[in-house]
Amino acid sequence: MATFFLCMIYAAFISLGLPDSLLGAAWPAMQPALGVPLDSAGVLSMIVAGGTVVASLSADRMLHRFGTGRVTLVSVTMTACALLGYALAPGFWWLALAAVPMGLGAGAVDAGLNNFVALHYEARHMSWLHCFWGVGATLGPVILSLFLGGKHGWRGGYGAVCAIQFCLVAVLAVTLPMWDRYEDRAALRAEAAAAKQAGKKQSTLNIPGVKGALATFFFYCAIEAAAGLWGASYLVEARGLSAEAAARGVSLYFLGITLGRFLSGFASMRMKSAALIRLGQLVSAGGAVLLMLPLPAGFGVAAMAVLGLGFAPVYPSMIHETPYRFGAERSQAVIGLQMACAYVGTTFVPALFGVLAARLGIGLLPAFLLAGVAGMLLCAERVRTLCGR
């Protein structure tokens, strides 16, 4: 039974990844079909990420009241309905409306599952579970590419992913009672009350290292989202690839994240999380430099894969360190804040780059990513110094 439960959590992480990579991969085909400017993708991304910020900030209260299982079920249902809205959207503003439940659903389930795994599983499981997020993120563009050249186009791709999400909803609904065996809701409420009382003595933001951790998550998700959203457009406009080839290039980016997290699970048995975080940041910096160099188009695709490989260990390692750095009783509150800051970066930074790209050119992307990696590295090292691990 415990193995089946873990498999279900793996499936939930796949569901988190599936929608995340679709918009960037589909946008070169969506933009002319909808008749909107290039930077309109940034608007959709901003709405989705804004919803995740709201959901992440309220996740601590919702999860202590309803439990991780119920919040996950409702969140995945919202995401599935949003994908259906994308597939049937008659115009851009319908997409904007569907982006609201997309963001709310993603934020709540992200904060809840990450804290649950950080508290109940070892570091290798955190890396492998986020590897399965990468499986979903990799499969998204692959599924989409199967439809782009056909009758239904990008709408067919969104519809196929929507069907997969509704299958997961059915599984979560049937297995909902299993969560109660792992979580005592009365204990969760008591823990929330204790944390609230402790909060009167010390604000979460005043815990040493928390602000640096929030900044690290801001930089990480900002540049990860920017690369995923604008990578295909960069490969098409700056490197001259077709939309289908660029979608496969973005798929390799998410495949790099997936493979990197699979390997990180094994590496975490011998390396400390801080070392994994630093190594990943240095590799991602190398990927940004490779993307910047005036090399043949194939190197641009390879650079996207290297970027993903470097990003791989940063997010799960930072999440898993949270209870150890800041205390288990504060972990859900801190992770909620981390998710919120991460999605603030996802909300504004890709949209900001869209504005810059529309005026200065999409070729600015590699330098933009390299600057973000530098900021992330400095903040992560500051947290390690303050927390001693």
N, C-alpha and C positions, 0 to 999 in steps of 0.2 A: 504493500500500500504506500509506503514511504517513497519507493522508487517511482510509482505512478504519479504521486503528488509532485515530485521533482520534475518529472517529464512535463506535467501540466504547466509548471512555472516556466520551463524552457519554451513551451508553445506560446505562452503569454509574451515572452521576450521577442519571439519571432513576430508576433502581431504588432509589437511596438515599432519594429523596424520596417515592416512592409510599406506603410504610407509615407515614411520619412524621406525616402529617396525618389518618390514618384514625381513630384512637381518639377524638380530640377531636370530630371531626365525627359519629362514630357513637354517642357516649356517650349523648346524649339518648334515643336509641332502644334502646340496649343496656341501660341502667340498669333501666328497668321490666321488660324481658324477663328479666333475670337476677335481679331482686328483691334488689338490693344497694344500699347507701347511695350518695349522690352522690360522696363523696370516695374511693370505691373505684377510680375512674379514676386517682387519684393513686398508688395502690398499684401498679397495672399500669405506669404511667409510671416509677415508681421502680425496679421490677425491670428494665425495659428499659434504663434509663439506667445502672443499676448494672452490668449486663453490658457496656455500652459502656466504662465506666471500666476494668474488668478487661482488656478486649481492647485498649484504647488504651495502657495501661501496659506491656503485653507486645508491642505492635505493632513496636517497634524491633527486638527480637530475632527475631520471626517473619518480618518482611519481609526482614531481612538474610540469614536462613537459607533461606527458601523463594522469595523474590521476590514482587513485587507481583501478578503474574498469578495465581499459585497461591493466594495469600491472598485475592484478590478472588473467584476461583471458589468456594472453600470458603465464604466469607462470604455471598455471594449465595445459595448453596444453603441455608445455614442459615436465612436470612431467608425464603426461599420455603417451607421446611418449617414455619417458625413461623406464617406466614400461613395455611397449610393447617390448622394446629392451631386458630387463631382461628376459622376458618370452620366447623369441625366441633365446637367446644367445647361439651360438654353443660352446663357450669356455670362459675362464676367461677374456681375453682381450676385448672381446665384452662387457662383463659386465662393465669393466673399462671405455669403451667408452660411454656406456649408463649412467654411473654415472655422467658424466659432465652436461647434461641438467637436470638431477635429482637435482643436487645441485644448479644450477643457478635458476631454477624455484622455489625451496623451499625458497631460500634466499630473492628473490624479494617480493614474496607474504607475507612472514612472516613479514618483516619490514613494508610493506605497511598496512596490515590489523591491525597489532598491534597499529600503530600510529593512524589509523582511529578510532579504538575503544577507545583508551585512550583519544582522543579529544572529541568524540561524545557520549560516554556512561559512566554510573557510574561503580564503582569498581565491583559491583556484576555481571554486564554483562561481564566484562573482565574475571572474574573467571569462569563464566558459559560457555563463548565462548571457553576458554581453556579447560574446561571440555569436550567440544565437540571435541577438538583436541584429548583428551584422548579416546573418543568414537572411533574415527578413529584408534588410535594407538592400542586400545584393539581389535577392529574387525579385524585388519590386521592378527595377529597370529591365531585368531579363524578361519578366512577364510582359511588361509594356512593349519591349522591342518586338515581341511576337505579334502584336496587334498593330503597330505603327504603320506597317506597309499594307495592311488589309482594309476590309470594308469599314470596320468599326473604329479604326484608329485608336487615338489615345483614350477615347471613351470606353472602348472594349477592354483596355488594360485596367482602367479604374474599376470597371464592373467585375473583372475577374478577381482582383484583390478584395473587393467588397464581399464577394461570395466566400472567400477564404476566411475573412473576418467573422462573418455570420456563423460559419462552422465552429469557430472557436467560442463564440458566444454560447452556442448550444452545449458545448463540452463544459464550459464554466458553470452554466446553469445547473447541469446535472450533478456536478461534483462540488457544488457550493458547500454542503455540510462538512466536507473534508477539512476546510479551513478552520472550523471551530475546534478541531482536534489539536491544532497547533497554536491557536490563539484563544486566550481567555478574555472575552470582551469586558468582563467586570474588572479584570486585572489591568486591561488597557486603560479603562476609565480612571482607575485608581492611580495608575502611572501618570496619566495626563494631569490629574489634580496635583500630584506631587511635583511634577515638573513646573506647573503654574505657580505653586508656592515657592519653589526654588527660584523661579524667574523674578520674584519680588526682591530677592537678594542680589541677583546678578543677571543682567540682560544677556541673552544669547549672543548678541553682537559684541559684547564686551569680553567674551571668553578669548583668551590669547590665541591667535591664529585663525579665528573664524573669518575675520574680514579678508585676510589673505586667501583663504580657501574660497570664499565667495568670488573674489576677483579672478582666481584661477579658473573656476567654472565659467565665469563670464567670457573670458578669452577663449577657452577651449570650445565651448558650444558655438561661439560667434564664428570662429574660423572653420570649424567642422561644417556648420550649416552653410557658410559662404562658399566653401569648396564644393559641397554637394549641390547647392542651388545653381551656381554659376559655372561650374566646371564644364558642363556640356556646351553651354553657350560660348565659353572661351575656346573650347576645342573646335567648334564650328566656325566662329568668326575670326579667331586669331591664328588657328592652325589649319583651317580649310577642310576639316573632316565633314562627312555627311551627318545628318541628324541621327541616323541609325548607328553609325560608328561611334559618335559622341556618346550616345546612350550606353553603348557597351563599355566605353571608357569610364563613365561614371560608375557603372556596375563593377569595374575593376577597382575603383576607389573604395567602394563599400566591401568588396571582396578582400582588399588589403586590411581593412578594419577587422573583418571577420577572422581571417587567418592569423592576424597579429594577436587577437584576443585568445584564440585557441592556443597559440604558442605561449602567451603570457600566463595562462593557467599552469603550464608546466614550469615556466621560469619562476613563478611565485613560490614554488616549493624550495628554491635555492636562493632567490634574490629578495631583498626587502622591497616593499612597495615604493619607497622613495627612489631607489635605484631604477626601478622599472619606469617610473614616471619620467625621470631625467633622460633615460635612454630613448624613450618614445618621443620626447620633445626634440631631441637632437636629430633623430631620424626624420621627423616631419619637417624640420628646418632644411635638411638635405633635399627632401622632396620638393619643397617650395623653390629652392635654388635650381634644381633640375628643370622644373616647369618654366623657370625664368630664362634659361639659356636658349639661344637661337638654334635649336637642333631640329632635325626632321620631325614630322608630325607624330610618328610612332613613339618618340621619346616623351611627348606630352602625355600620351596615354600611360606610359610607364611611370611618369612622375606622379600621376594621380594615384596609382597603386602604391607607390612609396609613401606618399602623404598619408594614405589610409593606414598603412602598416605602422607608421610612426604614431598616429593618433591612438592606435589600438589600446595600449595599456593605461593611458592617462585617466580616462573617466572611471573605469571600474576600480582601479587602484585607489584613486582619491575617495570614491564612495566607501570602499571597504575599510579604509583607514578612519572614517568618521567616528564610529563608536569608540575607537581606541584613543583617538586624539582629543575628543571632546566629551566622552562619557556616554554610556549606553542610554542613560535616562534622558539625555539631551539629543540623542542621535536623530530622532524623527523630526524634531524642530529644526536642527541644523541642516539635515538633508532637504527638508522643505525649502529652507532659505537658499541652499545651494542650487536646487532645481529652479527656483524663481530667478536667481541671478543668471543662471545658465541660459534661461529662456529670454531674459531681458537682452542678453547678447544676441540670441537667435532672432529676437524681434526686430531689433534696430540695426544691427551691423550688416546683415545681408541686404536689407533694404537701403541702407546708406551706400553700400557698394554699388547697388543697382543705379542709384542716382549718379554716383561718380562715373560708372561705366557708360551711362548714357551721354555724358558730357566729355569725358576724357578718354574713353575707349576701354573695352573689356580686357585689353592687354595689360592693364594695371593689376590684374588678379594675383599673379605670383608674388609681387612685392607686398601687396596687401596681406596675403597669408603669412609671409615671412615676418612682418611686423607683429602680427598677432601671436605667432609662436614665441617671439622674443618676450612679449609681455607675459604670456602664460608661464614661461620658464622662470622669469624673475619672481613672480608671485608664488609659484610652487616652492621655490627654494626658500623664500621668506617663511612660509608655513612650516617647512621642515625644521628650520632653525628655531622657531618659537616653540614648536611642540616636541622637539627632540626626537622625532622619528619620521 
